Structure formats: structure tokens, C-alpha cells
Amino acid sequence: MKITKITSEKIQAIGDLMVDYFHYLALFVIGGTVVWSAMFEYIHIMSQGHAKLKDILLLFIYLELGAMVGIYFKTHRLPVQFLIYIAITALSRHLVIDVQKVSGEFHLYLLLSISISIVILSLSVMVLSYTGRKFGLPDDEVKSEADE
């Protein structure tokens, strides 16, 4: 049994529609989870009567997660830079908050490794931004070919 070209195109269109619906549903679930978690954390902070530095840095992580979901929702692209920003913020939070509790010789190595990791991640954001401006993004080529 042969599938005609029209039937094949209909099947492809239905598949594309299902993928789009799944993306939107998943984005709403992820976005709602980020907002719910951020609100829960904010209510916890308010119940304490004051915010600690670790709480504020955690709220920045939630903000970056929300921005990442928003960017993906609008562009259908997931910028790697946002994942790197989240990693930098998480490492900074770990450096400022948790490393103080570590003592002994390991403390120095932990400080150095986290600091070097932050520098490497920062350099990678710089390289990604530079190459994106200089050479364009991979999706730019796909869009220009589709326009022709």
C-alpha cells in the first residue's frame, strides 16, 4: 500500500502540530514550576522577616530560569548562555555561602576550583557572544534558506 504525497504531507503536518503542542505544554509546566518554586521560596523568606544573601542569590537563579523559559517560548531556541549564567550564579552562591563551612587544606582547593570554573564559564559566554555576533547563529542559516 502506497502512501500518497498528500497523505504524507497531512501526517507530517499533524506530527508538527503535536510537537508544537507538546512544546507549549512542557513550557507552561516548567514555567509554572519555576514561578511556584520562586513564590514558595519568597514566602519562606518573608516568614523569616529578612533575606539572607543565599536567599537573594537563589531568587536570581529562579529569575534566570524564568528568563530562559521565556526566551525559549518566544524563539523556540534555547540559548546556551542562559544555562551558563545559571551555572555561574549557582557556583557564586556556593562560593559565597557553602565554602565558608569547609575547613582545612581542602578549603583552598575548593576555592580555587570554583573560582577557576567561574572564570572558564565567563570566558565561554564571551566566546559564544563574540562568535554569535561575528558569524551568526546556526538557526540564522536555516531561516534564510527557508525564506528563499
N, C-alpha and C positions, 0 to 999 in steps of 0.2 A: 504494500500500500504506500503510495507516494503522498507526501505532504506537499500541497501546492504552495507557491510563493506567498499567496495572500494569507493562507492559514499560518504559515511560518512567521509572517510579519505580525499577525494578531497574537500569536503565542509570545513572541518577543516583546510586544507592547504590554501584554498582561504581566509578563515577568518583570519588566522595567517598572511598571506601576506598583507591583508587590514589593520590590526592593525599595522604592521611594517611600511607600507607606511604612515599611519596617524601619527605615532610617528616621523618619519623623517620630514614630512611636518610641524608638530607642532614645532619641534625643530628648523627648519630653520626659521620659522616665529618668534619664541621667540628670537632666536639668532640675527636675523636681527633687531628686535625691540630694543634689548639691544644695539647693535652697533649703530643703528640710533640715539637712545636717547643719548648715550655717545658722539657721534660726535656732535650732536646739542648742548649739554652742553659744550663741548670743544670749539666749535666755539664761543659760548656766552662768555666763559672765555677769549678767545683770543681777542674778540672785546672790552672787558673791559681793556685790557692791563696788567692785573695782575690777579693772582688767590688768592682767599681768602681760609682760612682753610676749610670752609664749602664746597667750590667747590672741593677741593682736596679729602676730605672725601667722597663726592658724587661720584667722579670718582672711588674711591676704591670700593664703593658699586656696580657700574657698572662692575668693574673688577671681583668681586666675582660672580655676576650674570652670566657673560660670562663664568667663570671657571665652574660654576655649570652646565650650558648648555653643555659645552664641555665634562665634566665628564659623564653626562647622555648620551650624544651622543655616547661615546666610550664604556661605560659599561652597558647601559640600567638600571642603578641603580641611585637613587637619594640619595646621602649621606646626612644624616640629619645634619652632621657637617657643611656643607656649608650654610644651612639655618640658623644655629645658628651663624656662622661667620657674615652673613649679618645682623642678628638682633643685634649682639654686635657692629658692625660698625655703624648701624643706631642709636642705643642708645648712643654710644660715640659721634656721630655727634650732636645728640640732647642735650647731656650733655654739650658739649663744646660751641655750638652755641646758642641754643634757651633758655637754662635755665638762661643765663645771663640777659635776658629780663624780667624774673619773679622777682617780689619783694614781700616783706612781709614775714609773717610767713610760708606761703605755700612753699616758696623757699627752706627752709631746708628739708621739707618732700619730695619735688620733687628730690632734690639732693640725698637724702638717698635712695629713692625708685629706682631711675635709677642706682645708684651705686650698690645696692644690686642685682638688676636684672642682671647687667653685671657680677657680681661675680657668681651668680647662673648659668647663661648661660656658663660661663667659666668652672665651675665645671662639668657641664653636658657634655661639649666637652671632658674634661679629662676622665670622666667615660665612655663615648662612645668609645673613643680611646683605653682605657685600656681593656674594655670588648671585643672589636673587635680583639685586638691582643691576648688576653688570651683564648677566647672561639671561635673565628672565627665569620664570618658574616653569617646571615641566608641563603644567596644565595650560600655560600660555600657548604652547605649540599645538596642543590638541585643539584648543578653541579656534586658533587661526586656521587650522586645516579644515575644521568643521564649517567655518564661515565661507570657505571657497566653493 
